[in-house]
Amino acid sequence: MLPQDTEDILDINTITIPKRLSESLPNANKVHRIKRLCDNGIQIVDKALTINKNNVLINEYIRYLYLKDKGINEVPIKYTQEN
């Protein structure tokens, strides 16, 4: 089941991670919450990843990391006008 905010499905390997995210340390509490939610089989993805028109990740970095770690290539995305 796809999240309600899904606008498209995209190969995760085509998403670019901006330096501000790749150099940051994700909040441990958020990482734990996402893992607990997804590992319990409630829903593998509860929100679409937010990207801009250039496929740069804007939001949901922890979900992105989780999906990468699980080897999930086709991911739900939604678009924003942000750069």
N, CA, C and O atoms as a MOPAC input file, in Angstrom:
PM7 MOZYME 1SCF
protein

 N      0.84000 1    -1.18600 1     0.00000 1
 C      0.00000 1     0.00000 1     0.00000 1
 C      0.87700 1     1.23800 1     0.00000 1
 O      1.81500 1     1.34500 1     0.79000 1
 N      0.57300 1     2.16300 1    -0.87900 1
 C      1.34600 1     3.40500 1    -0.98100 1
 C      0.80200 1     4.46400 1    -0.02500 1
 O     -0.39300 1     4.49900 1     0.26500 1
 N      1.69900 1     5.32900 1     0.46200 1
 C      1.23500 1     6.45100 1     1.29100 1
 C      0.27100 1     7.34300 1     0.50000 1
 O      0.36900 1     7.43500 1    -0.72300 1
 N     -0.63800 1     7.98400 1     1.18700 1
 C     -1.63700 1     8.84200 1     0.52800 1
 C     -1.01000 1    10.01300 1    -0.22200 1
 O     -1.57300 1    10.49200 1    -1.20600 1
 N      0.16000 1    10.47900 1     0.23900 1
 C      0.76400 1    11.65400 1    -0.38900 1
 C      1.64400 1    11.31000 1    -1.59200 1
 O      2.34700 1    12.18400 1    -2.10000 1
 N      1.62300 1    10.07100 1    -2.05300 1
 C      2.44600 1     9.63300 1    -3.17900 1
 C      1.98800 1    10.27800 1    -4.48200 1
 O      0.80900 1    10.22900 1    -4.83200 1
 N      2.94200 1    10.88600 1    -5.20000 1
 C      2.66400 1    11.44700 1    -6.51800 1
 C      3.27200 1    10.60100 1    -7.62900 1
 O      2.80900 1    10.63800 1    -8.77000 1
 N      4.30700 1     9.84300 1    -7.29500 1
 C      5.00000 1     9.04300 1    -8.29500 1
 C      5.82500 1     7.97400 1    -7.59000 1
 O      5.98700 1     8.00400 1    -6.37000 1
 N      6.34000 1     7.03900 1    -8.36300 1
 C      7.26600 1     6.02100 1    -7.87500 1
 C      8.57700 1     6.25200 1    -8.61500 1
 O      8.58800 1     6.47000 1    -9.82700 1
 N      9.68200 1     6.20300 1    -7.87200 1
 C     10.97500 1     6.51400 1    -8.46600 1
 C     12.02000 1     5.53600 1    -7.96500 1
 O     11.93500 1     5.05000 1    -6.83700 1
 N     13.00800 1     5.24600 1    -8.80200 1
 C     14.14300 1     4.42500 1    -8.38900 1
 C     14.94800 1     5.22300 1    -7.36600 1
 O     15.36900 1     6.34500 1    -7.64600 1
 N     15.16000 1     4.65900 1    -6.20500 1
 C     15.85700 1     5.35500 1    -5.11400 1
 C     17.26900 1     5.78400 1    -5.52000 1
 O     17.79500 1     6.76200 1    -4.99100 1
 N     17.87500 1     5.06300 1    -6.44700 1
 C     19.23500 1     5.38800 1    -6.87700 1
 C     19.31700 1     6.63200 1    -7.75300 1
 O     20.41100 1     7.11300 1    -8.04800 1
 N     18.17300 1     7.15200 1    -8.16900 1
 C     18.17200 1     8.38100 1    -8.96200 1
 C     17.99600 1     9.62600 1    -8.09300 1
 O     18.01300 1    10.75100 1    -8.59300 1
 N     17.82600 1     9.41100 1    -6.79000 1
 C     17.63900 1    10.53000 1    -5.85500 1
 C     19.00700 1    10.99500 1    -5.35500 1
 O     19.82500 1    10.18800 1    -4.91100 1
 N     19.24100 1    12.29200 1    -5.43300 1
 C     20.47700 1    12.90000 1    -4.96300 1
 C     20.28900 1    13.40600 1    -3.53800 1
 O     19.28300 1    14.03800 1    -3.21500 1
 N     21.27200 1    13.11700 1    -2.69700 1
 C     21.22600 1    13.57400 1    -1.30400 1
 C     22.08200 1    14.83900 1    -1.18300 1
 O     23.27200 1    14.80400 1    -1.49600 1
 N     21.50100 1    15.94300 1    -0.74000 1
 C     22.28000 1    17.17500 1    -0.59300 1
 C     23.30200 1    17.04300 1     0.54000 1
 O     23.12300 1    16.26900 1     1.48000 1
 N     24.34700 1    17.80200 1     0.42200 1
 C     25.44900 1    17.75700 1     1.38200 1
 C     24.97100 1    18.01300 1     2.81200 1
 O     25.45400 1    17.38400 1     3.75300 1
 N     24.02600 1    18.93300 1     2.97200 1
 C     23.53000 1    19.27300 1     4.31900 1
 C     22.92200 1    18.05900 1     5.01200 1
 O     22.98000 1    17.95800 1     6.23800 1
 N     22.34000 1    17.13400 1     4.24600 1
 C     21.77700 1    15.91800 1     4.83400 1
 C     22.83400 1    14.82600 1     4.97300 1
 O     22.91400 1    14.16600 1     6.00900 1
 N     23.62900 1    14.63900 1     3.95000 1
 C     24.60400 1    13.54100 1     3.98300 1
 C     25.67500 1    13.73500 1     5.04400 1
 O     26.28800 1    12.76800 1     5.49500 1
 N     25.90200 1    14.97500 1     5.44200 1
 C     26.90400 1    15.25400 1     6.46600 1
 C     26.30700 1    15.39700 1     7.86000 1
 O     27.02700 1    15.66200 1     8.82300 1
 N     25.00300 1    15.22400 1     7.96800 1
 C     24.35700 1    15.36100 1     9.27300 1
 C     24.14500 1    13.98100 1     9.89800 1
 O     24.09300 1    12.96800 1     9.20100 1
 N     24.02700 1    13.96700 1    11.19100 1
 C     23.75600 1    12.73800 1    11.93300 1
 C     22.26200 1    12.71300 1    12.25800 1
 O     21.77400 1    13.57600 1    12.98700 1
 N     21.53900 1    11.73700 1    11.72600 1
 C     20.09700 1    11.68100 1    11.99500 1
 C     19.80000 1    11.51800 1    13.48700 1
 O     20.54900 1    10.87000 1    14.21800 1
 N     18.71600 1    12.10600 1    13.91100 1
 C     18.26700 1    12.01200 1    15.29400 1
 C     17.97400 1    10.55500 1    15.64100 1
 O     17.17300 1     9.90000 1    14.97400 1
 N     18.62600 1    10.05500 1    16.68200 1
 C     18.49900 1     8.64100 1    17.07200 1
 C     17.05900 1     8.25900 1    17.39200 1
 O     16.63000 1     7.15200 1    17.06600 1
 N     16.30900 1     9.15300 1    18.02300 1
 C     14.91200 1     8.86200 1    18.35200 1
 C     14.06400 1     8.69200 1    17.09800 1
 O     13.20800 1     7.81000 1    17.03300 1
 N     14.30800 1     9.54600 1    16.09800 1
 C     13.56400 1     9.44400 1    14.84500 1
 C     13.91900 1     8.15400 1    14.11200 1
 O     13.03900 1     7.48800 1    13.56600 1
 N     15.20200 1     7.79900 1    14.09700 1
 C     15.63700 1     6.56500 1    13.44500 1
 C     14.95500 1     5.37400 1    14.10200 1
 O     14.44000 1     4.49500 1    13.41000 1
 N     14.94700 1     5.33700 1    15.41300 1
 C     14.31500 1     4.23900 1    16.15400 1
 C     12.81900 1     4.16300 1    15.85000 1
 O     12.28200 1     3.07400 1    15.65200 1
 N     12.15200 1     5.30500 1    15.81200 1
 C     10.71100 1     5.33500 1    15.55100 1
 C     10.39500 1     4.79600 1    14.15600 1
 O      9.45700 1     4.01500 1    13.99200 1
 N     11.16400 1     5.20400 1    13.15800 1
 C     10.93900 1     4.73300 1    11.78500 1
 C     11.19800 1     3.22900 1    11.68700 1
 O     10.42000 1     2.50000 1    11.07100 1
 N     12.29400 1     2.76800 1    12.29800 1
 C     12.59900 1     1.33500 1    12.26400 1
 C     11.51000 1     0.52300 1    12.94600 1
 O     11.09600 1    -0.52000 1    12.43800 1
 N     11.04500 1     0.99700 1    14.09400 1
 C      9.99800 1     0.28900 1    14.82800 1
 C      8.71400 1     0.23400 1    14.00800 1
 O      8.07700 1    -0.81600 1    13.91400 1
 N      8.34300 1     1.34100 1    13.42600 1
 C      7.12900 1     1.41400 1    12.62500 1
 C      7.20400 1     0.46700 1    11.43000 1
 O      6.26900 1    -0.28700 1    11.16200 1
 N      8.31100 1     0.51500 1    10.72700 1
 C      8.43500 1    -0.26500 1     9.49600 1
 C      8.78100 1    -1.72800 1     9.74800 1
 O      8.28400 1    -2.60100 1     9.03700 1
 N      9.61300 1    -2.01400 1    10.73300 1
 C      9.99000 1    -3.39500 1    11.01200 1
 C      8.84600 1    -4.20900 1    11.62000 1
 O      8.84400 1    -5.43700 1    11.53600 1
 N      7.88500 1    -3.53300 1    12.22400 1
 C      6.73900 1    -4.23400 1    12.80900 1
 C      5.69500 1    -4.58100 1    11.76000 1
 O      4.65400 1    -5.16000 1    12.07000 1
 N      5.98400 1    -4.22500 1    10.52100 1
 C      5.08800 1    -4.56800 1     9.43400 1
 C      3.84900 1    -3.70700 1     9.35500 1
 O      2.92200 1    -4.01300 1     8.60600 1
 N      3.82800 1    -2.63800 1    10.11800 1
 C      2.66900 1    -1.74500 1    10.07100 1
 C      2.52700 1    -1.19100 1     8.65200 1
 O      1.45900 1    -1.27600 1     8.04500 1
 N      3.59400 1    -0.63600 1     8.14500 1
 C      3.64300 1    -0.17000 1     6.76400 1
 C      5.10100 1     0.11900 1     6.45500 1
 O      5.77300 1     0.81100 1     7.22000 1
 N      5.59400 1    -0.40100 1     5.34500 1
 C      7.01700 1    -0.24300 1     5.03000 1
 C      7.36500 1     1.23300 1     4.81300 1
 O      8.44900 1     1.67100 1     5.20000 1
 N      6.48000 1     1.98700 1     4.21300 1
 C      6.68700 1     3.42300 1     4.04300 1
 C      5.37800 1     4.12200 1     4.37700 1
 O      4.34600 1     3.86100 1     3.76000 1
 N      5.43300 1     5.01300 1     5.36100 1
 C      4.21000 1     5.70100 1     5.76400 1
 C      4.09200 1     7.08900 1     5.16100 1
 O      3.02500 1     7.70100 1     5.21700 1
 N      5.19100 1     7.59900 1     4.57800 1
 C      5.19200 1     8.90600 1     3.92000 1
 C      6.05200 1     8.81700 1     2.67400 1
 O      7.04500 1     8.09000 1     2.63700 1
 N      5.66000 1     9.55900 1     1.66300 1
 C      6.47800 1     9.63100 1     0.45700 1
 C      7.70100 1    10.50300 1     0.72200 1
 O      7.64800 1    11.44000 1     1.51900 1
 N      8.79800 1    10.18400 1     0.04900 1
 C      9.98700 1    11.02800 1     0.12900 1
 C      9.71500 1    12.30000 1    -0.66900 1
 O      9.11500 1    12.24200 1    -1.74200 1
 N     10.14900 1    13.43900 1    -0.15700 1
 C      9.93600 1    14.71000 1    -0.83900 1
 C     11.18500 1    15.08000 1    -1.61600 1
 O     12.27300 1    15.18400 1    -1.04900 1
 N     11.02200 1    15.27800 1    -2.93000 1
 C     12.14500 1    15.67800 1    -3.78000 1
 C     11.74900 1    16.90500 1    -4.59100 1
 O     10.56800 1    17.22200 1    -4.73300 1
 N     12.77400 1    17.59400 1    -5.12600 1
 C     12.47700 1    18.70800 1    -6.02100 1
 C     12.52400 1    18.22900 1    -7.46900 1
 O     12.70200 1    17.03600 1    -7.71400 1
 N     12.36800 1    19.12400 1    -8.41700 1
 C     12.30200 1    18.74800 1    -9.83600 1
 C     13.61600 1    18.16500 1   -10.35200 1
 O     13.64300 1    17.53800 1   -11.41100 1
 N     14.71100 1    18.36900 1    -9.60500 1
 C     16.01800 1    17.82600 1    -9.98700 1
 C     16.33500 1    16.51300 1    -9.27400 1
 O     17.47600 1    16.05100 1    -9.30400 1
 N     15.34000 1    15.91600 1    -8.63900 1
 C     15.47000 1    14.65600 1    -7.88300 1
 C     16.38000 1    14.77600 1    -6.66200 1
 O     16.99400 1    13.79400 1    -6.24300 1
 N     16.46500 1    15.96700 1    -6.09700 1
 C     17.23400 1    16.18300 1    -4.86800 1
 C     16.28500 1    16.00100 1    -3.68600 1
 O     15.20400 1    16.58800 1    -3.64500 1
 N     16.70800 1    15.17900 1    -2.72600 1
 C     15.88700 1    14.92400 1    -1.54600 1
 C     15.76100 1    16.18800 1    -0.70100 1
 O     16.76000 1    16.82800 1    -0.37000 1
 N     14.54400 1    16.53400 1    -0.36200 1
 C     14.26100 1    17.72000 1     0.44700 1
 C     13.87500 1    17.32300 1     1.86600 1
 O     14.25500 1    17.98800 1     2.82900 1
 N     13.11400 1    16.22900 1     1.98900 1
 C     12.61100 1    15.81800 1     3.30000 1
 C     12.47300 1    14.29400 1     3.34900 1
 O     12.41100 1    13.63000 1     2.31400 1
 N     12.42700 1    13.76500 1     4.54600 1
 C     12.28700 1    12.32800 1     4.82300 1
 C     13.61100 1    11.57300 1     4.61800 1
 O     13.62900 1    10.46600 1     4.08100 1
 N     14.70100 1    12.18600 1     5.05100 1
 C     16.02600 1    11.57500 1     4.91500 1
 C     16.13800 1    10.25800 1     5.67900 1
 O     16.75800 1     9.31700 1     5.18200 1
 N     15.55900 1    10.16800 1     6.86300 1
 C     15.64400 1     8.93200 1     7.64100 1
 C     14.88600 1     7.81000 1     6.93400 1
 O     15.35400 1     6.67100 1     6.90900 1
 N     13.74500 1     8.11000 1     6.37000 1
 C     13.01800 1     7.09900 1     5.60000 1
 C     13.84500 1     6.66400 1     4.39300 1
 O     13.89300 1     5.47900 1     4.06300 1
 N     14.49000 1     7.61600 1     3.74200 1
 C     15.37700 1     7.29200 1     2.62300 1
 C     16.46300 1     6.31100 1     3.07100 1
 O     16.69300 1     5.30100 1     2.40600 1
 N     17.13100 1     6.59800 1     4.19100 1
 C     18.19400 1     5.72000 1     4.69800 1
 C     17.64700 1     4.33200 1     5.01200 1
 O     18.28900 1     3.32600 1     4.71000 1
 N     16.47100 1     4.27600 1     5.61300 1
 C     15.84700 1     2.99400 1     5.94800 1
 C     15.58500 1     2.18200 1     4.67600 1
 O     15.91800 1     0.99900 1     4.61200 1
 N     14.99500 1     2.81500 1     3.67800 1
 C     14.67800 1     2.12500 1     2.43200 1
 C     15.93800 1     1.64600 1     1.71900 1
 O     15.96500 1     0.53800 1     1.18400 1
 N     16.98000 1     2.47700 1     1.71000 1
 C     18.26400 1     2.08000 1     1.12100 1
 C     18.81100 1     0.86100 1     1.84500 1
 O     19.25300 1    -0.10100 1     1.21800 1
 N     18.77600 1     0.91300 1     3.16200 1
 C     19.30400 1    -0.18300 1     3.97900 1
 C     18.55200 1    -1.48800 1     3.71700 1
 O     19.15400 1    -2.56200 1     3.73300 1
 N     17.26200 1    -1.40500 1     3.48000 1
 C     16.43400 1    -2.58900 1     3.23400 1
 C     16.49600 1    -3.04800 1     1.77900 1
 O     15.90800 1    -4.07200 1     1.43100 1
 N     17.20200 1    -2.30400 1     0.92800 1
 C     17.33500 1    -2.69700 1    -0.47400 1
 C     16.08800 1    -2.45500 1    -1.30300 1
 O     15.88200 1    -3.10100 1    -2.33100 1
 N     15.26200 1    -1.52900 1    -0.85800 1
 C     14.03400 1    -1.19600 1    -1.59500 1
 C     14.38000 1    -0.13400 1    -2.62700 1
 O     14.80600 1     0.96700 1    -2.27900 1
 N     14.19600 1    -0.47100 1    -3.89800 1
 C     14.61200 1     0.43100 1    -4.97300 1
 C     13.50300 1     1.34600 1    -5.47300 1
 O     13.76100 1     2.51000 1    -5.78200 1
 N     12.29000 1     0.85100 1    -5.55900 1
 C     11.16800 1     1.65200 1    -6.04100 1
 C     10.48500 1     2.29600 1    -4.84300 1
 O      9.88600 1     1.61400 1    -4.01200 1
 N     10.58500 1     3.63200 1    -4.76800 1
 C     10.07400 1     4.33700 1    -3.59000 1
 C      9.03400 1     5.38200 1    -3.97600 1
 O      9.10600 1     5.97200 1    -5.05400 1
 N      8.06400 1     5.60700 1    -3.08700 1
 C      7.06900 1     6.64800 1    -3.33800 1
 C      7.68000 1     8.02500 1    -3.10800 1
 O      8.42800 1     8.24400 1    -2.15500 1
 N      7.34600 1     8.93000 1    -3.99000 1
 C      7.86600 1    10.30500 1    -3.85200 1
 C      6.73300 1    11.30400 1    -4.06400 1
 O      5.69100 1    10.99800 1    -4.64500 1
 N      6.98600 1    12.50600 1    -3.56600 1
 C      6.12800 1    13.64700 1    -3.88300 1
 C      7.06500 1    14.79500 1    -4.21600 1
 O      8.21300 1    14.81600 1    -3.77300 1
 N      6.58300 1    15.73800 1    -4.98700 1
 C      7.41000 1    16.84500 1    -5.46500 1
 C      7.13900 1    18.12800 1    -4.69400 1
 O      6.04100 1    18.35800 1    -4.18900 1
 N      8.17100 1    18.95200 1    -4.62100 1
 C      8.05100 1    20.27900 1    -4.03600 1
 C      8.72700 1    21.26600 1    -4.96600 1
 O      9.52300 1    20.87800 1    -5.82200 1
 N      8.41300 1    22.53400 1    -4.80100 1
 C      9.03000 1    23.58000 1    -5.62200 1
 C     10.35200 1    24.06900 1    -5.04100 1
 O     11.05400 1    24.86600 1    -5.66300 1
 N     10.69100 1    23.58300 1    -3.83300 1
 C     11.94600 1    24.01300 1    -3.19100 1
 C     13.14500 1    23.56800 1    -4.00200 1
 O     13.09100 1    22.60800 1    -4.77100 1
 N     14.24000 1    24.30800 1    -3.80000 1
 C     15.51000 1    23.92000 1    -4.43700 1
 C     16.32600 1    23.26000 1    -3.41400 1
 O     17.44800 1    22.83800 1    -3.69600 1

